[in-house]
Amino acid sequence: MPEGMRLRLSIALAGWPLIGINPGNGRAPHAVAAHERQVVVVRFCWEEACLRLPLRQRDQAAA
């Protein structure tokens, strides 16, 4: 994926709460404390030109 596209995706996702964006250079995200981070799988649909974010509710027992 081109660097410009990665940057646009990072900016688009940065507004979502509790999501830390990896800057793509191996450093850890700084936006959210480690105990509050959630793993989110992001798929970019080139044909539809949209982002789909399949967010799951956190398991309260794991919190």
N, CA, C and O atoms as CSV, one atom per row, in Angstrom:
chain,resi,resn,atom,element,x,y,z
A,1,MET,N,N,0.849,-1.171,0.000
A,1,MET,CA,C,0.000,0.000,0.000
A,1,MET,C,C,0.897,1.237,0.000
A,1,MET,O,O,1.848,1.297,0.780
A,2,PRO,N,N,0.624,2.213,-0.843
A,2,PRO,CA,C,1.450,3.425,-0.896
A,2,PRO,C,C,1.417,4.188,0.430
A,2,PRO,O,O,0.432,4.136,1.167
A,3,GLU,N,N,2.513,4.897,0.718
A,3,GLU,CA,C,2.605,5.630,1.986
A,3,GLU,C,C,1.495,6.659,2.137
A,3,GLU,O,O,0.952,6.830,3.229
A,4,GLY,N,N,1.153,7.344,1.053
A,4,GLY,CA,C,0.078,8.338,1.122
A,4,GLY,C,C,-1.247,7.720,1.517
A,4,GLY,O,O,-2.010,8.316,2.276
A,5,MET,N,N,-1.527,6.526,1.007
A,5,MET,CA,C,-2.775,5.841,1.351
A,5,MET,C,C,-2.756,5.421,2.817
A,5,MET,O,O,-3.769,5.540,3.506
A,6,ARG,N,N,-1.602,4.924,3.308
A,6,ARG,CA,C,-1.497,4.555,4.727
A,6,ARG,C,C,-1.757,5.767,5.615
A,6,ARG,O,O,-2.429,5.661,6.641
A,7,LEU,N,N,-1.224,6.914,5.215
A,7,LEU,CA,C,-1.417,8.128,6.007
A,7,LEU,C,C,-2.890,8.509,6.040
A,7,LEU,O,O,-3.417,8.858,7.096
A,8,ARG,N,N,-3.559,8.445,4.896
A,8,ARG,CA,C,-4.981,8.791,4.862
A,8,ARG,C,C,-5.797,7.834,5.725
A,8,ARG,O,O,-6.707,8.261,6.436
A,9,LEU,N,N,-5.479,6.548,5.667
A,9,LEU,CA,C,-6.190,5.585,6.503
A,9,LEU,C,C,-5.931,5.857,7.977
A,9,LEU,O,O,-6.852,5.773,8.789
A,10,SER,N,N,-4.689,6.183,8.338
A,10,SER,CA,C,-4.359,6.480,9.733
A,10,SER,C,C,-5.127,7.696,10.223
A,10,SER,O,O,-5.641,7.702,11.341
A,11,ILE,N,N,-5.206,8.727,9.387
A,11,ILE,CA,C,-5.940,9.933,9.777
A,11,ILE,C,C,-7.424,9.616,9.929
A,11,ILE,O,O,-8.070,10.089,10.865
A,12,ALA,N,N,-7.962,8.819,9.012
A,12,ALA,CA,C,-9.381,8.471,9.079
A,12,ALA,C,C,-9.698,7.679,10.343
A,12,ALA,O,O,-10.750,7.878,10.950
A,13,LEU,N,N,-8.808,6.793,10.740
A,13,LEU,CA,C,-9.055,5.945,11.907
A,13,LEU,C,C,-8.709,6.625,13.222
A,13,LEU,O,O,-9.176,6.193,14.276
A,14,ALA,N,N,-7.904,7.676,13.184
A,14,ALA,CA,C,-7.430,8.310,14.414
A,14,ALA,C,C,-8.564,8.890,15.247
A,14,ALA,O,O,-8.422,9.030,16.462
A,15,GLY,N,N,-9.674,9.228,14.628
A,15,GLY,CA,C,-10.791,9.804,15.363
A,15,GLY,C,C,-11.623,8.793,16.122
A,15,GLY,O,O,-12.440,9.179,16.958
A,16,TRP,N,N,-11.438,7.508,15.856
A,16,TRP,CA,C,-12.223,6.488,16.551
A,16,TRP,C,C,-11.697,6.336,17.971
A,16,TRP,O,O,-10.486,6.231,18.162
A,17,PRO,N,N,-12.574,6.321,18.973
A,17,PRO,CA,C,-12.106,6.187,20.363
A,17,PRO,C,C,-11.511,4.802,20.625
A,17,PRO,O,O,-11.927,3.802,20.040
A,18,LEU,N,N,-10.535,4.780,21.512
A,18,LEU,CA,C,-9.896,3.547,21.975
A,18,LEU,C,C,-9.197,2.768,20.878
A,18,LEU,O,O,-9.058,1.549,20.977
A,19,ILE,N,N,-8.759,3.448,19.840
A,19,ILE,CA,C,-7.979,2.786,18.792
A,19,ILE,C,C,-6.638,3.497,18.706
A,19,ILE,O,O,-6.597,4.708,18.491
A,20,GLY,N,N,-5.552,2.775,18.869
A,20,GLY,CA,C,-4.224,3.332,18.689
A,20,GLY,C,C,-3.745,3.012,17.293
A,20,GLY,O,O,-3.795,1.854,16.879
A,21,ILE,N,N,-3.284,3.999,16.559
A,21,ILE,CA,C,-2.838,3.802,15.186
A,21,ILE,C,C,-1.329,3.588,15.189
A,21,ILE,O,O,-0.583,4.434,15.682
A,22,ASN,N,N,-0.881,2.475,14.648
A,22,ASN,CA,C,0.542,2.223,14.503
A,22,ASN,C,C,1.035,3.093,13.363
A,22,ASN,O,O,0.503,3.005,12.256
A,23,PRO,N,N,2.040,3.936,13.598
A,23,PRO,CA,C,2.497,4.844,12.554
A,23,PRO,C,C,3.190,4.150,11.382
A,23,PRO,O,O,3.577,4.823,10.426
A,24,GLY,N,N,3.357,2.841,11.423
A,24,GLY,CA,C,3.929,2.121,10.289
A,24,GLY,C,C,5.443,2.046,10.299
A,24,GLY,O,O,6.040,1.526,9.357
A,25,ASN,N,N,6.077,2.559,11.350
A,25,ASN,CA,C,7.537,2.533,11.401
A,25,ASN,C,C,8.044,1.665,12.552
A,25,ASN,O,O,9.207,1.771,12.944
A,26,GLY,N,N,7.183,0.814,13.090
A,26,GLY,CA,C,7.606,-0.089,14.147
A,26,GLY,C,C,7.409,0.439,15.551
A,26,GLY,O,O,7.563,-0.309,16.517
A,27,ARG,N,N,7.068,1.724,15.689
A,27,ARG,CA,C,6.834,2.284,17.020
A,27,ARG,C,C,5.432,1.926,17.494
A,27,ARG,O,O,4.538,1.690,16.682
A,28,ALA,N,N,5.246,1.888,18.785
A,28,ALA,CA,C,3.918,1.619,19.353
A,28,ALA,C,C,3.041,2.855,19.217
A,28,ALA,O,O,3.548,3.977,19.209
A,29,PRO,N,N,1.734,2.663,19.111
A,29,PRO,CA,C,0.823,3.810,19.076
A,29,PRO,C,C,0.860,4.566,20.400
A,29,PRO,O,O,1.038,3.960,21.457
A,30,HIS,N,N,0.694,5.872,20.349
A,30,HIS,CA,C,0.744,6.688,21.558
A,30,HIS,C,C,-0.612,7.262,21.928
A,30,HIS,O,O,-0.732,7.928,22.957
A,31,ALA,N,N,-1.634,7.025,21.123
A,31,ALA,CA,C,-2.923,7.682,21.320
A,31,ALA,C,C,-3.688,7.154,22.528
A,31,ALA,O,O,-4.429,7.908,23.158
A,32,VAL,N,N,-3.526,5.886,22.862
A,32,VAL,CA,C,-4.358,5.262,23.884
A,32,VAL,C,C,-3.477,4.467,24.838
A,32,VAL,O,O,-2.507,3.836,24.417
A,33,ALA,N,N,-3.814,4.501,26.117
A,33,ALA,CA,C,-3.070,3.718,27.105
A,33,ALA,C,C,-3.182,2.232,26.776
A,33,ALA,O,O,-4.202,1.783,26.253
A,34,ALA,N,N,-2.140,1.478,27.081
A,34,ALA,CA,C,-2.073,0.059,26.706
A,34,ALA,C,C,-3.257,-0.736,27.238
A,34,ALA,O,O,-3.769,-1.606,26.533
A,35,HIS,N,N,-3.705,-0.466,28.451
A,35,HIS,CA,C,-4.808,-1.244,29.021
A,35,HIS,C,C,-6.152,-0.902,28.389
A,35,HIS,O,O,-7.132,-1.607,28.631
A,36,GLU,N,N,-6.229,0.163,27.582
A,36,GLU,CA,C,-7.481,0.557,26.940
A,36,GLU,C,C,-7.516,0.205,25.456
A,36,GLU,O,O,-8.531,0.427,24.796
A,37,ARG,N,N,-6.429,-0.337,24.924
A,37,ARG,CA,C,-6.374,-0.602,23.486
A,37,ARG,C,C,-7.270,-1.757,23.091
A,37,ARG,O,O,-7.464,-2.704,23.853
A,38,GLN,N,N,-7.812,-1.665,21.890
A,38,GLN,CA,C,-8.575,-2.747,21.286
A,38,GLN,C,C,-7.928,-3.075,19.953
A,38,GLN,O,O,-7.394,-2.193,19.280
A,39,VAL,N,N,-7.974,-4.336,19.575
A,39,VAL,CA,C,-7.470,-4.737,18.267
A,39,VAL,C,C,-8.636,-4.689,17.296
A,39,VAL,O,O,-9.675,-5.308,17.527
A,40,VAL,N,N,-8.459,-3.953,16.214
A,40,VAL,CA,C,-9.505,-3.806,15.210
A,40,VAL,C,C,-8.931,-4.203,13.865
A,40,VAL,O,O,-7.861,-3.734,13.475
A,41,VAL,N,N,-9.640,-5.065,13.158
A,41,VAL,CA,C,-9.234,-5.450,11.808
A,41,VAL,C,C,-9.892,-4.479,10.843
A,41,VAL,O,O,-11.113,-4.323,10.841
A,42,VAL,N,N,-9.080,-3.830,10.024
A,42,VAL,CA,C,-9.595,-2.863,9.060
A,42,VAL,C,C,-9.390,-3.414,7.666
A,42,VAL,O,O,-8.285,-3.807,7.291
A,43,ARG,N,N,-10.457,-3.436,6.912
A,43,ARG,CA,C,-10.367,-3.869,5.516
A,43,ARG,C,C,-10.789,-2.707,4.638
A,43,ARG,O,O,-11.861,-2.133,4.826
A,44,PHE,N,N,-9.952,-2.366,3.689
A,44,PHE,CA,C,-10.281,-1.294,2.752
A,44,PHE,C,C,-10.833,-1.926,1.491
A,44,PHE,O,O,-10.171,-2.756,0.868
A,45,CYS,N,N,-12.041,-1.541,1.111
A,45,CYS,CA,C,-12.695,-2.086,-0.082
A,45,CYS,C,C,-12.406,-1.160,-1.256
A,45,CYS,O,O,-13.055,-0.125,-1.405
A,46,TRP,N,N,-11.441,-1.524,-2.085
A,46,TRP,CA,C,-11.061,-0.670,-3.209
A,46,TRP,C,C,-12.230,-0.432,-4.153
A,46,TRP,O,O,-12.413,0.683,-4.643
A,47,GLU,N,N,-13.030,-1.474,-4.417
A,47,GLU,CA,C,-14.135,-1.341,-5.357
A,47,GLU,C,C,-15.192,-0.363,-4.853
A,47,GLU,O,O,-15.781,0.382,-5.636
A,48,GLU,N,N,-15.426,-0.368,-3.560
A,48,GLU,CA,C,-16.464,0.477,-2.977
A,48,GLU,C,C,-15.910,1.790,-2.432
A,48,GLU,O,O,-16.677,2.698,-2.110
A,49,ALA,N,N,-14.598,1.899,-2.326
A,49,ALA,CA,C,-13.938,3.091,-1.786
A,49,ALA,C,C,-14.501,3.462,-0.411
A,49,ALA,O,O,-14.882,4.607,-0.171
A,50,CYS,N,N,-14.544,2.482,0.477
A,50,CYS,CA,C,-15.031,2.742,1.827
A,50,CYS,C,C,-14.242,1.894,2.818
A,50,CYS,O,O,-13.592,0.919,2.442
A,51,LEU,N,N,-14.308,2.272,4.063
A,51,LEU,CA,C,-13.689,1.505,5.137
A,51,LEU,C,C,-14.770,0.747,5.881
A,51,LEU,O,O,-15.841,1.288,6.157
A,52,ARG,N,N,-14.492,-0.497,6.204
A,52,ARG,CA,C,-15.402,-1.278,7.040
A,52,ARG,C,C,-14.665,-1.633,8.324
A,52,ARG,O,O,-13.596,-2.241,8.287
A,53,LEU,N,N,-15.228,-1.260,9.431
A,53,LEU,CA,C,-14.610,-1.517,10.724
A,53,LEU,C,C,-15.495,-2.472,11.514
A,53,LEU,O,O,-16.483,-2.042,12.110
A,54,PRO,N,N,-15.158,-3.768,11.531
A,54,PRO,CA,C,-15.972,-4.722,12.285
A,54,PRO,C,C,-15.646,-4.652,13.774
A,54,PRO,O,O,-14.816,-5.417,14.266
A,55,LEU,N,N,-16.288,-3.749,14.483
A,55,LEU,CA,C,-16.006,-3.554,15.903
A,55,LEU,C,C,-16.807,-4.544,16.735
A,55,LEU,O,O,-17.983,-4.795,16.470
A,56,ARG,N,N,-16.151,-5.100,17.740
A,56,ARG,CA,C,-16.806,-6.034,18.652
A,56,ARG,C,C,-16.847,-5.428,20.036
A,56,ARG,O,O,-15.947,-4.687,20.431
A,57,GLN,N,N,-17.891,-5.746,20.764
A,57,GLN,CA,C,-17.987,-5.301,22.146
A,57,GLN,C,C,-16.917,-6.017,22.963
A,57,GLN,O,O,-16.650,-7.199,22.750
A,58,ARG,N,N,-16.317,-5.303,23.885
A,58,ARG,CA,C,-15.320,-5.913,24.768
A,58,ARG,C,C,-16.003,-6.852,25.732
A,58,ARG,O,O,-17.100,-6.577,26.218
A,59,ASP,N,N,-15.356,-7.947,26.003
A,59,ASP,CA,C,-15.854,-8.903,26.987
A,59,ASP,C,C,-15.683,-8.289,28.372
A,59,ASP,O,O,-14.562,-7.995,28.788
A,60,GLN,N,N,-16.782,-8.095,29.080
A,60,GLN,CA,C,-16.727,-7.455,30.395
A,60,GLN,C,C,-15.898,-8.258,31.389
A,60,GLN,O,O,-15.302,-7.681,32.298
A,61,ALA,N,N,-15.848,-9.581,31.234
A,61,ALA,CA,C,-15.050,-10.404,32.146
A,61,ALA,C,C,-13.562,-10.160,31.945
A,61,ALA,O,O,-12.777,-10.288,32.885
A,62,ALA,N,N,-13.169,-9.809,30.724
A,62,ALA,CA,C,-11.755,-9.575,30.426
A,62,ALA,C,C,-11.330,-8.166,30.805
A,62,ALA,O,O,-10.134,-7.894,30.912
A,63,ALA,N,N,-12.282,-7.267,31.009
A,63,ALA,CA,C,-11.956,-5.869,31.306
A,63,ALA,C,C,-11.419,-5.711,32.704
A,63,ALA,O,O,-11.093,-4.599,33.119
